[in-house]
Amino acid sequence: MSNYYGVVRTNYFHVKDVEQFRALMAKTAGDEDGIELWDDRKDENGNQMFGFGVYGCISGILNDDGEYDENSYDRFIDELVECVADDDAILIFEAGHEKLCYVGGGVTIITSKGVEYINLEDTARSKVRDLLGNERWDTKCSY
């Protein structure tokens, strides 16, 4: 059996409430390593910006028992929606592989208005169909 090796990294973004965001990140963890939080950036107006990343995956928010449950990651995303500044977005880029069976990736786009996920494999298939002018074109990307 193979292991999945992933990496997660965000853009730099603004938050509505710095303390609320820091509290969220303090109760969120990765599956292999701790989440690294970067707060060393300021925009051109001197406003605080944040970014984060982790080797592996984001597990989500620990529950009251210090454990993860099936909704831990969804709660994390929901709370990020509440944290992100109204005129900004958090882009959570994820990529990983399991030996050479597959390479996967995508981006979760989070704004104060909602969340959308873009899958790299689906986006590539769609682009090839457009380029070829063949809506039925398909291929196998995982083995």
DOLOLO-849815 format. One record per residue (C-alpha): residue in three letters; chain; z, y, x. Coordinates in Angstrom, 2 decimals. Layout:
% residues N
+------+------+---------+---------+---------+
! code ! unit !      c3 !      c2 !      c1 !
+------+------+---------+---------+---------+
!  ala !    A !       Z !       Y !       X !
...
+------+------+---------+---------+---------+
END
This chain:
% residues 143
+------+------+---------+---------+---------+
! code ! unit !      c3 !      c2 !      c1 !
+------+------+---------+---------+---------+
!  met !    A !    0.00 !    0.00 !    0.00 !
!  ser !    A !   -0.89 !    3.45 !    1.25 !
!  asn !    A !    1.17 !    6.61 !    1.22 !
!  tyr !    A !    0.04 !    9.91 !   -0.24 !
!  tyr !    A !    0.13 !   12.82 !    2.22 !
!  gly !    A !   -0.04 !   16.19 !    0.62 !
!  val !    A !    0.45 !   19.84 !    1.38 !
!  val !    A !    1.09 !   22.81 !   -0.91 !
!  arg !    A !    0.65 !   26.50 !   -0.10 !
!  thr !    A !    0.54 !   29.64 !   -2.22 !
!  asn !    A !   -0.98 !   33.05 !   -1.83 !
!  tyr !    A !    1.33 !   36.04 !   -1.41 !
!  phe !    A !    2.35 !   37.52 !   -4.76 !
!  his !    A !    4.69 !   39.98 !   -6.48 !
!  val !    A !    7.54 !   39.05 !   -8.81 !
!  lys !    A !    9.24 !   40.94 !  -11.64 !
!  asp !    A !   12.79 !   40.23 !  -10.50 !
!  val !    A !   13.49 !   39.25 !   -6.88 !
!  glu !    A !   16.90 !   37.70 !   -7.59 !
!  gln !    A !   15.57 !   35.64 !  -10.52 !
!  phe !    A !   12.75 !   34.33 !   -8.33 !
!  arg !    A !   15.08 !   33.51 !   -5.42 !
!  ala !    A !   17.40 !   31.65 !   -7.82 !
!  leu !    A !   14.44 !   29.60 !   -9.10 !
!  met !    A !   13.33 !   28.69 !   -5.59 !
!  ala !    A !   16.90 !   27.75 !   -4.62 !
!  lys !    A !   17.02 !   25.07 !   -7.33 !
!  thr !    A !   13.49 !   23.73 !   -6.65 !
!  ala !    A !   12.66 !   21.10 !   -4.03 !
!  gly !    A !    9.80 !   19.12 !   -2.57 !
!  asp !    A !    9.54 !   15.35 !   -2.51 !
!  glu !    A !    9.61 !   15.08 !    1.29 !
!  asp !    A !   10.69 !   18.39 !    2.80 !
!  gly !    A !   12.37 !   21.53 !    1.62 !
!  ile !    A !   10.16 !   24.25 !    0.24 !
!  glu !    A !    9.57 !   27.03 !    2.73 !
!  leu !    A !    9.85 !   30.49 !    1.18 !
!  trp !    A !    8.15 !   33.42 !    2.90 !
!  asp !    A !    9.41 !   36.90 !    2.13 !
!  asp !    A !    8.23 !   38.76 !    5.21 !
!  arg !    A !    5.30 !   40.54 !    3.57 !
!  lys !    A !    5.07 !   43.89 !    1.83 !
!  asp !    A !    2.05 !   45.36 !    0.12 !
!  glu !    A !    0.47 !   48.70 !    1.04 !
!  asn !    A !    3.10 !   50.48 !   -1.10 !
!  gly !    A !    6.02 !   48.72 !    0.58 !
!  asn !    A !    6.71 !   46.33 !   -2.33 !
!  gln !    A !    8.15 !   42.89 !   -1.53 !
!  met !    A !    5.75 !   39.94 !   -1.68 !
!  phe !    A !    6.48 !   36.21 !   -1.58 !
!  gly !    A !    4.73 !   32.98 !   -0.74 !
!  phe !    A !    5.88 !   29.37 !   -0.45 !
!  gly !    A !    4.71 !   26.00 !    0.76 !
!  val !    A !    5.81 !   22.45 !    1.37 !
!  tyr !    A !    4.61 !   19.29 !    3.06 !
!  gly !    A !    4.28 !   16.63 !    0.38 !
!  cys !    A !    4.53 !   17.79 !   -3.21 !
!  ile !    A !    6.77 !   20.02 !   -5.29 !
!  ser !    A !    9.13 !   17.79 !   -7.25 !
!  gly !    A !   10.40 !   20.58 !   -9.46 !
!  ile !    A !   13.76 !   21.85 !  -10.63 !
!  leu !    A !   16.80 !   19.64 !  -10.23 !
!  asn !    A !   18.65 !   18.93 !  -13.47 !
!  asp !    A !   22.43 !   19.36 !  -13.91 !
!  asp !    A !   23.01 !   15.93 !  -12.33 !
!  gly !    A !   21.10 !   16.92 !   -9.20 !
!  glu !    A !   18.20 !   14.64 !  -10.13 !
!  tyr !    A !   14.58 !   15.10 !  -11.12 !
!  asp !    A !   13.28 !   14.04 !  -14.49 !
!  glu !    A !    9.80 !   13.83 !  -15.98 !
!  asn !    A !    9.87 !   17.52 !  -16.92 !
!  ser !    A !   11.14 !   18.91 !  -13.59 !
!  tyr !    A !    7.76 !   20.17 !  -12.38 !
!  asp !    A !    6.78 !   21.58 !  -15.78 !
!  arg !    A !   10.06 !   23.55 !  -15.93 !
!  phe !    A !    9.30 !   24.94 !  -12.48 !
!  ile !    A !    5.85 !   26.14 !  -13.59 !
!  asp !    A !    7.25 !   27.60 !  -16.83 !
!  glu !    A !    9.84 !   29.58 !  -14.88 !
!  leu !    A !    7.18 !   30.84 !  -12.45 !
!  val !    A !    5.30 !   32.25 !  -15.45 !
!  glu !    A !    8.43 !   34.25 !  -16.26 !
!  cys !    A !    8.79 !   35.46 !  -12.63 !
!  val !    A !    5.29 !   36.56 !  -11.65 !
!  ala !    A !    4.53 !   40.27 !  -11.95 !
!  asp !    A !    2.37 !   41.20 !  -14.95 !
!  asp !    A !   -0.50 !   42.43 !  -12.77 !
!  asp !    A !   -0.48 !   39.59 !  -10.23 !
!  ala !    A !   -1.04 !   35.82 !   -9.98 !
!  ile !    A !    0.47 !   32.90 !   -8.13 !
!  leu !    A !   -2.11 !   30.47 !   -6.76 !
!  ile !    A !   -0.59 !   27.10 !   -5.85 !
!  phe !    A !   -3.13 !   25.31 !   -3.67 !
!  glu !    A !   -2.60 !   21.56 !   -3.33 !
!  ala !    A !   -4.47 !   19.07 !   -1.19 !
!  gly !    A !   -3.77 !   15.53 !   -0.16 !
!  his !    A !   -5.09 !   12.12 !    0.70 !
!  glu !    A !   -4.20 !    8.46 !    0.61 !
!  lys !    A !   -5.74 !    7.02 !    3.76 !
!  leu !    A !   -9.47 !    7.42 !    3.22 !
!  cys !    A !   -9.34 !    6.19 !   -0.38 !
!  tyr !    A !   -9.60 !    9.73 !   -1.68 !
!  val !    A !   -9.06 !   13.36 !   -0.83 !
!  gly !    A !   -7.84 !   15.41 !   -3.73 !
!  gly !    A !   -7.16 !   19.02 !   -4.28 !
!  gly !    A !   -6.83 !   21.78 !   -6.75 !
!  val !    A !   -5.21 !   25.05 !   -7.58 !
!  thr !    A !   -2.73 !   25.95 !  -10.27 !
!  ile !    A !   -3.22 !   29.56 !  -11.37 !
!  ile !    A !   -0.10 !   31.18 !  -12.79 !
!  thr !    A !    0.01 !   34.58 !  -14.46 !
!  ser !    A !    2.52 !   36.13 !  -16.83 !
!  lys !    A !    0.05 !   35.20 !  -19.60 !
!  gly !    A !   -0.20 !   31.49 !  -18.81 !
!  val !    A !   -1.28 !   28.67 !  -16.53 !
!  glu !    A !   -4.60 !   27.04 !  -15.69 !
!  tyr !    A !   -5.42 !   24.19 !  -13.30 !
!  ile !    A !   -8.70 !   23.79 !  -11.41 !
!  asn !    A !   -9.44 !   20.35 !   -9.96 !
!  leu !    A !  -11.60 !   20.31 !   -6.82 !
!  glu !    A !  -13.43 !   17.08 !   -7.69 !
!  asp !    A !  -14.27 !   18.21 !  -11.24 !
!  thr !    A !  -15.40 !   21.62 !  -10.00 !
!  ala !    A !  -17.66 !   20.03 !   -7.36 !
!  arg !    A !  -19.24 !   17.68 !   -9.92 !
!  ser !    A !  -19.91 !   20.58 !  -12.24 !
!  lys !    A !  -21.52 !   22.62 !   -9.47 !
!  val !    A !  -23.79 !   19.71 !   -8.43 !
!  arg !    A !  -24.90 !   19.26 !  -12.06 !
!  asp !    A !  -25.79 !   22.96 !  -12.19 !
!  leu !    A !  -27.66 !   22.85 !   -8.86 !
!  leu !    A !  -29.61 !   19.73 !   -9.83 !
!  gly !    A !  -30.18 !   20.80 !  -13.42 !
!  asn !    A !  -28.90 !   17.38 !  -14.47 !
!  glu !    A !  -25.86 !   17.38 !  -16.78 !
!  arg !    A !  -25.56 !   13.56 !  -16.52 !
!  trp !    A !  -25.29 !   13.40 !  -12.72 !
!  asp !    A !  -22.10 !   11.70 !  -11.54 !
!  thr !    A !  -20.65 !   10.04 !   -8.48 !
!  lys !    A !  -17.58 !    8.08 !   -7.42 !
!  cys !    A !  -15.19 !    9.98 !   -5.13 !
!  ser !    A !  -12.25 !    7.55 !   -5.00 !
!  tyr !    A !  -12.31 !    4.02 !   -3.61 !
+------+------+---------+---------+---------+
END
